Structures are given as structure tokens and as C-alpha cells.
Amino acid sequence: MIRIVVIVSEPTSLATTRGHLLLALQAAGYEVHAAAPVDATTVRWLTENGIRFHPLPMERAAIAPFGDTLLAFRLYMKIRELKPQVVLTCAIKPIVYGIPAALIAGVSRRHALITGLGYAFTDRHKSLRWRMVNAVARLLYAASLRAATTATFQNEDDHDDFRRLGLLGLTPANVVNGSGVDLDRFKVAPLPEKPRFLMIARLLRDKGLAEYLGAARLVKAVRSEARFDLVGDEDPNPAGFPVSELEAAVKDGTIHYHGPVEDVRRVIADARIYVLPSYREGTSRSVLEAMAMGRPIITTDAPGCRAPIVPGVNGLLVPVGATTPLAEAMIQLIDNPDEAECMAKNSRSIAEQRYDIKKVTAHMMEIIGVERPL
């Protein structure tokens, strides 16, 4: 039996984002192991599905030379102990430390899945701190990806940037349509008549939170009936959004903040239009989920954001970091309900054609080299 170890930095992604792939690998006859920081709900799900979990302490956002050295050593020891034939790493720290560890441990198939580039590649202000983080990230990626069997991206822009920056070397690279969306779970919901906007994101500046709040204020000044909802948790990332600014927007009635929500289907069903003014994504899972439930999308003309959108067909694209165009797009869909309803139908259609999780999983299985059919 072939043994695979899947290493991630965000444990909840094992069930929510990678769950379909893990179960498909298992069904194909693989012995599946997962390594990540501990999350009780995720560990329970993995255990119930016969997937072996290995706790892996990891500071997802922090740059900590001692802690990261210890992480690299732990990864090497765990991989050497498990003796897998395949290792799949997702996100920057599992990739830059897990791929070399797998090479040294003698693993023959070493796969890197770049799900997004995050703060290390998206600070629009090019601060000194960001320049240092970016330089380190590029060096680490270049070293680790040259040791990978394959590198897989979730949008063409990230792939092209890594090629242009010389970070891939001769490593074969692939592009998949994000992580996909479960069309059976995220079913079409009736489109509410009231102009209710929704954004789901971790509380980070580079998700476009300032722009969302600013656009909400502009829209409410001229369309007082509009409502703006925000779902998401705080994040230790250096680009974290100040809680004080969020609290002020809640206090003055600009937005309704729900915090983290375990099942987002209810909040998507309550919304008429989904908004994500992010500066960069891999491919946003929340956008795909909103599309699957039949919602028009307003997002930015940025890598990973524009990929699922056909402008004027299932949504609107606005410039990155621009509040006024975002507000204008919101008003356009408030004032043109027929256009919004047409986009809603097209969103579901595009989700079915390109982002069905079954199709994405099949593509990932092909990349990993699974010989048995799903």
C-alpha cells in the first residue's frame, strides 16, 4: 500500500478544503496521513474517516528562525519515521521546510501545492519589513521548489510570477482550478430581494477590508437600504486589520460583523451579492462557494481573484485598493436587479463547468500520480 503524508499549516483546511482529496486518495488505496497543528474538530473528522493525524506545532505567520529550524527538524524526523512514498505540502512553511525534509528522508514523490502567496508577496506599500519577508520567502521557495517533484498553483498568475522570478528551476509545474467547491453541499439558494452584501475573509488588510468598509459608507450614504455583512476571524499575520477600525464601523452601523462562522451557507443564502476586494488570492474558496449558491460576485482585477469571474457575465471586477469603483459596482447591482439575477445564474453555471470539486480532485490525483481511478 502506498503511503502519503499531507502537510498543512492551517489544520481546518484538512477537512474543509482538502477533505475531498484525502478521501479520494484513501478510496484509491492509499494509506493517508495528515500532519498539522492541532484542531480538535479536524482531528475528530480525520479519525472518523480513518486518516491518521500527526500533531505538528507550527507558527503559521511568524518568522522565527529557532522555531522554523525546529519545525524543519520535526518534519524530517516525522517523515523518516513514517517512510511515505509520497509527500504533499500545502502553504509556504510546509513547502519550504517539508519538501527538503522529504528529499533528505528519501521520499521519491514530493509535491508542492501553492494555495496563495499571502503577505510575503502582496504588501502594496512595499514596507521595509515586507521587503525583508519577500526576499526571505523568495530564497526559501527557490531552494525548496527545486527539490520538488512537481509544483502546483491555483491560478495562472502565481505560476507565471514564479517562473518569471526564477523560483521553479526545472521543476514541472501545473495549474488547477483552486480547491474546487462541493456543488452538492453548496446548493443554489433563492436570491434575496433586499440589497445585502457579504464579505467572508480573515481580518487582514490585504483582503481589502478597508476598501469594503469605505465602500459601504459611500453606498449607505446614497442607498440607505443597503446592508453590509462581514464574516471572519482575527489573524496573527503582520497585515492584520486593526480591530479598533472594525469596532468603529460596527458601532456607527456601517457593517454587521458576525465573527467566524462554522457553516457559511446560511450567511451566503442571506446575501444578495458577494464581495471580496482582496489584493491577491490563490483562488478564493469563499468566492467559489458563493458562486455555487448562485450569487453575483464583485471582486478585484487581481491574481486569483479575477480567475473565476467573467466580467459582466457572473460578476464585476474593480481595481485593487480602490474604494470608489467598488462602491460604484455595488450601486450598479443595486440599481440593476435583472443584471444581478442573470449574473447569479451564470455564477452557478461557471462553478459547475470549471470548479466542481470532483473535477479538481481528479486533476490533483493525476498530478500526484494516482494510477487507480476515482
VEXDREN-2710 file (C-alpha; in Angstrom, 1 decimal):
% VEXDREN-2710
k/r/px/py/pz
1/MET/0.0/0.0/0.0
2/ILE/1.3/3.4/-1.0
3/ARG/1.6/5.8/2.0
4/ILE/1.1/9.6/1.6
5/VAL/1.7/12.3/4.1
6/VAL/-0.2/15.6/3.6
7/ILE/1.3/18.5/5.5
8/VAL/-0.6/21.8/6.0
9/SER/-0.2/24.9/8.2
10/GLU/-4.0/25.5/8.6
11/PRO/-5.5/22.4/10.2
12/THR/-9.1/23.2/9.4
13/SER/-8.3/23.0/5.7
14/LEU/-7.7/19.3/6.0
15/ALA/-11.5/18.8/6.4
16/THR/-12.9/21.8/4.6
17/THR/-10.6/22.3/1.7
18/ARG/-8.5/19.1/1.3
19/GLY/-11.1/16.6/2.7
20/HIS/-12.4/15.5/-0.7
21/LEU/-8.8/14.9/-1.9
22/LEU/-7.9/12.9/1.3
23/LEU/-10.9/10.7/1.0
24/ALA/-10.3/10.2/-2.7
25/LEU/-6.7/9.1/-2.1
26/GLN/-7.9/6.7/0.6
27/ALA/-10.5/5.3/-1.8
28/ALA/-7.8/4.8/-4.4
29/GLY/-5.9/2.5/-1.9
30/TYR/-3.5/5.0/-0.3
31/GLU/-2.7/5.0/3.4
32/VAL/-3.3/8.6/4.2
33/HIS/-1.6/10.5/7.0
34/ALA/-2.0/14.2/7.8
35/ALA/0.4/16.5/9.7
36/ALA/-0.7/19.9/11.0
37/PRO/-1.2/22.0/14.2
38/VAL/-3.9/20.5/16.4
39/ASP/-7.5/21.5/15.9
40/ALA/-9.9/19.3/17.9
41/THR/-12.8/19.3/15.3
42/THR/-10.4/18.5/12.5
43/VAL/-8.7/15.7/14.4
44/ARG/-12.2/14.2/15.1
45/TRP/-13.1/14.3/11.4
46/LEU/-9.8/12.7/10.4
47/THR/-10.1/10.0/13.0
48/GLU/-13.7/9.2/12.0
49/ASN/-12.6/8.8/8.4
50/GLY/-9.7/6.6/9.1
51/ILE/-7.0/9.2/8.3
52/ARG/-4.0/9.2/10.7
53/PHE/-3.2/12.5/12.3
54/HIS/0.2/13.7/13.5
55/PRO/0.3/16.9/15.5
56/LEU/2.8/19.4/14.2
57/PRO/3.4/22.6/16.2
58/MET/3.8/25.5/13.7
59/GLU/3.6/29.3/13.9
60/ARG/1.8/29.9/10.6
61/ALA/2.5/33.6/10.2
62/ALA/5.5/34.4/12.3
63/ILE/9.1/34.4/11.1
64/ALA/11.0/32.7/13.9
65/PRO/14.5/31.3/13.0
66/PHE/14.7/29.0/16.0
67/GLY/11.1/27.8/15.7
68/ASP/11.3/27.3/12.0
69/THR/14.6/25.3/12.4
70/LEU/12.8/23.1/14.9
71/LEU/9.9/22.7/12.5
72/ALA/12.2/21.6/9.8
73/PHE/13.8/19.0/12.1
74/ARG/10.4/17.8/13.3
75/LEU/9.3/17.4/9.7
76/TYR/12.4/15.4/8.8
77/MET/12.0/13.1/11.8
78/LYS/8.3/12.5/11.2
79/ILE/8.8/11.8/7.5
80/ARG/11.7/9.5/8.2
81/GLU/9.6/7.7/10.8
82/LEU/6.6/7.2/8.5
83/LYS/8.6/6.3/5.4
84/PRO/6.0/7.5/2.9
85/GLN/6.3/7.1/-0.9
86/VAL/4.5/10.5/-1.4
87/VAL/4.5/13.8/0.4
88/LEU/2.1/16.6/-0.4
89/THR/2.8/20.0/1.2
90/CYS/0.4/22.9/1.2
91/ALA/1.2/26.6/2.0
92/ILE/4.6/28.3/2.5
93/LYS/6.1/26.7/5.7
94/PRO/5.1/23.1/4.9
95/ILE/6.6/23.7/1.4
96/VAL/9.8/25.4/2.2
97/TYR/10.7/23.1/5.1
98/GLY/8.7/19.9/4.2
99/ILE/10.0/19.4/0.6
100/PRO/13.7/19.5/1.6
101/ALA/13.0/17.3/4.6
102/ALA/11.2/14.8/2.3
103/LEU/14.2/14.8/-0.1
104/ILE/16.7/14.2/2.7
105/ALA/14.4/11.4/4.1
106/GLY/14.5/9.7/0.7
107/VAL/10.8/10.3/-0.4
108/SER/10.6/9.8/-4.1
109/ARG/7.5/11.9/-4.9
110/ARG/7.5/15.4/-3.4
111/HIS/4.6/17.6/-4.3
112/ALA/4.2/21.3/-3.5
113/LEU/0.7/22.9/-3.7
114/ILE/1.0/26.7/-3.6
115/THR/-2.5/27.8/-2.5
116/GLY/-1.8/31.5/-2.4
117/LEU/1.2/33.8/-1.8
118/GLY/-0.1/35.8/1.2
119/TYR/1.7/38.7/2.9
120/ALA/5.1/37.8/1.6
121/PHE/4.0/38.8/-1.9
122/THR/1.1/41.2/-1.5
123/ASP/2.1/44.3/0.6
124/ARG/1.1/47.2/-1.7
125/HIS/3.1/49.7/0.3
126/LYS/6.4/47.8/0.0
127/SER/7.4/48.5/3.6
128/LEU/10.9/47.6/4.8
129/ARG/9.5/44.7/6.8
130/TRP/7.7/43.4/3.7
131/ARG/10.9/43.7/1.6
132/MET/12.8/41.6/4.1
133/VAL/10.0/39.0/4.3
134/ASN/9.7/38.9/0.5
135/ALA/13.4/38.4/0.0
136/VAL/13.5/35.5/2.5
137/ALA/10.3/33.9/1.1
138/ARG/11.8/34.0/-2.5
139/LEU/15.0/32.4/-1.3
140/LEU/13.2/29.7/0.6
141/TYR/10.8/29.0/-2.2
142/ALA/13.6/28.8/-4.8
143/ALA/15.5/26.3/-2.7
144/SER/12.6/24.1/-1.8
145/LEU/10.8/24.0/-5.2
146/ARG/13.9/22.9/-7.0
147/ALA/13.8/19.9/-4.7
148/ALA/10.1/19.2/-5.5
149/THR/8.8/16.6/-8.0
150/THR/6.0/18.9/-9.0
151/ALA/4.7/22.4/-8.1
152/THR/1.0/23.1/-8.4
153/PHE/-0.6/26.5/-8.5
154/GLN/-4.2/27.6/-8.1
155/ASN/-4.1/30.3/-10.7
156/GLU/-2.1/31.2/-13.8
157/ASP/-0.8/34.5/-12.4
158/ASP/1.1/32.8/-9.5
159/HIS/2.6/30.3/-11.8
160/ASP/3.7/33.0/-14.2
161/ASP/5.2/35.1/-11.4
162/PHE/7.2/32.1/-10.0
163/ARG/8.5/31.3/-13.5
164/ARG/9.4/35.0/-14.1
165/LEU/11.2/35.2/-10.7
166/GLY/13.2/32.0/-11.4
167/LEU/11.8/30.2/-8.4
168/LEU/10.9/27.0/-10.1
169/GLY/14.1/26.0/-11.8
170/LEU/13.4/22.9/-13.9
171/THR/10.6/21.6/-11.7
172/PRO/7.4/20.7/-13.7
173/ALA/4.5/23.0/-12.8
174/ASN/0.7/22.6/-13.1
175/VAL/-2.3/24.9/-12.5
176/VAL/-5.6/23.6/-11.1
177/ASN/-8.9/25.5/-10.7
178/GLY/-8.4/26.4/-7.0
179/SER/-9.5/23.8/-4.4
180/GLY/-12.9/23.4/-6.1
181/VAL/-16.3/23.6/-4.5
182/ASP/-18.7/20.9/-3.3
183/LEU/-21.7/21.5/-5.5
184/ASP/-23.9/19.0/-3.6
185/ARG/-23.2/20.8/-0.3
186/PHE/-23.4/24.4/-1.7
187/LYS/-26.7/24.3/-3.5
188/VAL/-28.4/27.2/-5.2
189/ALA/-30.4/29.4/-2.7
190/PRO/-33.1/31.9/-3.7
191/LEU/-31.7/35.4/-4.3
192/PRO/-33.0/37.8/-1.6
193/GLU/-34.6/41.0/-3.0
194/LYS/-33.0/43.4/-0.5
195/PRO/-29.6/44.7/-1.3
196/ARG/-27.5/42.8/1.2
197/PHE/-23.7/42.5/0.6
198/LEU/-21.4/39.9/2.2
199/MET/-17.7/39.5/2.6
200/ILE/-16.1/36.4/4.1
201/ALA/-12.4/36.8/5.0
202/ARG/-9.8/36.6/7.7
203/LEU/-9.3/40.1/9.2
204/LEU/-6.4/41.1/7.1
205/ARG/-5.7/44.4/5.3
206/ASP/-4.7/42.6/2.1
207/LYS/-8.2/41.1/1.9
208/GLY/-9.5/44.6/1.2
209/LEU/-11.2/45.2/4.5
210/ALA/-10.5/48.9/4.4
211/GLU/-12.0/49.2/0.9
212/TYR/-15.1/47.2/1.9
213/LEU/-15.7/49.4/4.9
214/GLY/-15.1/52.6/2.9
215/ALA/-17.3/51.5/0.0
216/ALA/-20.1/50.5/2.5
217/ARG/-20.1/54.0/3.9
218/LEU/-20.3/55.6/0.4
219/VAL/-23.1/53.3/-0.7
220/LYS/-25.2/53.7/2.5
221/ALA/-25.0/57.5/2.0
222/VAL/-27.0/57.2/-1.2
223/ARG/-28.7/53.8/-0.8
224/SER/-29.6/53.7/2.8
225/GLU/-31.4/50.4/2.4
226/ALA/-28.2/48.5/1.7
227/ARG/-26.8/46.2/4.4
228/PHE/-23.2/45.0/4.7
229/ASP/-22.2/41.8/6.5
230/LEU/-18.7/40.6/7.4
231/VAL/-17.7/37.1/8.5
232/GLY/-14.2/36.2/9.5
233/ASP/-11.7/35.6/12.3
234/GLU/-8.7/37.6/13.5
235/ASP/-5.3/36.6/12.2
236/PRO/-1.8/37.0/13.7
237/ASN/-0.4/37.9/10.2
238/PRO/1.7/41.1/10.1
239/ALA/-1.0/42.5/7.8
240/GLY/-3.7/42.0/10.4
241/PHE/-6.6/44.6/10.2
242/PRO/-6.9/46.8/13.3
243/VAL/-9.8/45.6/15.5
244/SER/-10.4/49.2/16.6
245/GLU/-11.3/50.2/13.0
246/LEU/-13.7/47.3/12.7
247/GLU/-15.3/48.1/16.0
248/ALA/-15.9/51.7/14.9
249/ALA/-17.6/50.5/11.7
250/VAL/-19.9/48.2/13.7
251/LYS/-20.6/51.0/16.2
252/ASP/-21.6/53.5/13.5
253/GLY/-23.8/51.0/11.7
254/THR/-21.7/50.6/8.6
255/ILE/-21.4/46.9/8.8
256/HIS/-22.7/43.9/10.7
257/TYR/-19.8/41.7/12.0
258/HIS/-20.6/38.1/12.7
259/GLY/-17.1/36.8/13.7
260/PRO/-16.1/33.4/12.4
261/VAL/-18.9/31.2/11.2
262/GLU/-18.5/27.4/11.1
263/ASP/-21.1/26.9/8.3
264/VAL/-21.1/29.8/5.9
265/ARG/-24.1/28.5/3.8
266/ARG/-26.6/30.4/5.9
267/VAL/-24.8/33.8/5.6
268/ILE/-24.3/33.3/1.9
269/ALA/-28.0/32.4/1.5
270/ASP/-28.9/35.7/3.3
271/ALA/-26.8/37.8/1.0
272/ARG/-27.7/39.1/-2.5
273/ILE/-24.2/40.0/-3.6
274/TYR/-20.9/38.6/-2.6
275/VAL/-17.9/40.9/-2.3
276/LEU/-14.1/40.2/-2.0
277/PRO/-11.9/43.2/-2.6
278/SER/-8.7/41.2/-2.0
279/TYR/-5.3/42.2/-3.2
280/ARG/-4.4/38.7/-4.2
281/GLU/-5.6/35.1/-3.7
282/GLY/-4.8/31.5/-4.7
283/THR/-8.4/31.1/-5.8
284/SER/-10.8/32.2/-3.1
285/ARG/-12.8/29.3/-1.7
286/SER/-15.5/31.7/-0.4
287/VAL/-16.0/33.2/-3.9
288/LEU/-16.4/29.7/-5.3
289/GLU/-18.9/28.8/-2.6
290/ALA/-20.9/32.0/-3.3
291/MET/-20.9/31.2/-7.0
292/ALA/-22.1/27.7/-6.3
293/MET/-25.0/29.1/-4.3
294/GLY/-25.9/31.4/-7.2
295/ARG/-24.5/34.8/-6.2
296/PRO/-23.2/37.6/-8.4
297/ILE/-19.6/38.5/-7.4
298/ILE/-17.8/41.8/-7.0
299/THR/-14.0/41.3/-6.7
300/THR/-10.7/42.8/-7.7
301/ASP/-8.9/42.5/-11.0
302/ALA/-6.0/40.8/-9.2
303/PRO/-4.3/37.4/-9.4
304/GLY/-6.5/34.6/-8.1
305/CYS/-9.5/37.0/-7.8
306/ARG/-10.3/37.5/-11.4
307/ALA/-9.9/33.9/-12.4
308/PRO/-13.5/32.7/-11.7
309/ILE/-15.1/35.9/-13.0
310/VAL/-16.2/36.7/-16.5
311/PRO/-16.8/40.5/-16.3
312/GLY/-20.4/41.4/-16.9
313/VAL/-21.4/37.7/-17.0
314/ASN/-21.2/36.5/-13.4
315/GLY/-19.7/39.5/-11.7
316/LEU/-17.8/42.7/-11.8
317/LEU/-14.1/43.4/-11.4
318/VAL/-12.7/46.6/-9.8
319/PRO/-9.2/47.9/-9.3
320/VAL/-7.2/46.7/-6.3
321/GLY/-7.2/49.2/-3.4
322/ALA/-9.9/51.5/-4.9
323/THR/-12.8/52.3/-2.7
324/THR/-14.9/54.5/-5.1
325/PRO/-15.0/52.0/-8.0
326/LEU/-16.0/49.3/-5.5
327/ALA/-18.9/51.4/-4.3
328/GLU/-19.9/52.2/-7.9
329/ALA/-20.0/48.5/-8.7
330/MET/-22.2/47.8/-5.6
331/ILE/-24.6/50.6/-6.6
332/GLN/-24.7/49.2/-10.2
333/LEU/-26.0/45.9/-9.0
334/ILE/-28.5/47.5/-6.6
335/ASP/-29.9/49.6/-9.3
336/ASN/-30.0/46.8/-11.9
337/PRO/-31.7/43.8/-10.2
338/ASP/-32.2/42.0/-13.5
339/GLU/-28.4/42.1/-14.2
340/ALA/-27.7/40.8/-10.7
341/GLU/-30.1/37.9/-11.2
342/CYS/-28.6/37.0/-14.5
343/MET/-25.1/37.0/-13.0
344/ALA/-26.4/34.8/-10.2
345/LYS/-27.5/32.1/-12.6
346/ASN/-24.2/32.4/-14.5
347/SER/-22.2/32.0/-11.4
348/ARG/-23.6/28.6/-10.7
349/SER/-23.1/27.6/-14.3
350/ILE/-19.4/28.5/-14.2
351/ALA/-18.9/26.8/-10.9
352/GLU/-20.4/23.6/-12.4
353/GLN/-18.3/23.8/-15.5
354/ARG/-14.9/24.7/-14.0
355/TYR/-14.8/24.4/-10.3
356/ASP/-16.6/21.2/-9.4
357/ILE/-14.6/19.7/-6.6
358/LYS/-14.8/16.3/-8.2
359/LYS/-13.0/17.6/-11.3
360/VAL/-10.4/19.5/-9.3
361/THR/-9.7/16.4/-7.2
362/ALA/-9.4/14.3/-10.3
363/HIS/-6.8/16.7/-11.7
364/MET/-4.8/16.7/-8.4
365/MET/-4.9/12.9/-8.3
366/GLU/-3.4/12.9/-11.8
367/ILE/-0.7/15.3/-10.7
368/ILE/0.1/13.2/-7.7
369/GLY/0.3/10.1/-9.9
370/VAL/-2.6/8.1/-8.6
371/GLU/-3.0/5.2/-11.0
372/ARG/-6.3/3.8/-9.8
373/PRO/-9.5/5.5/-11.0
374/LEU/-11.6/7.6/-8.5
END
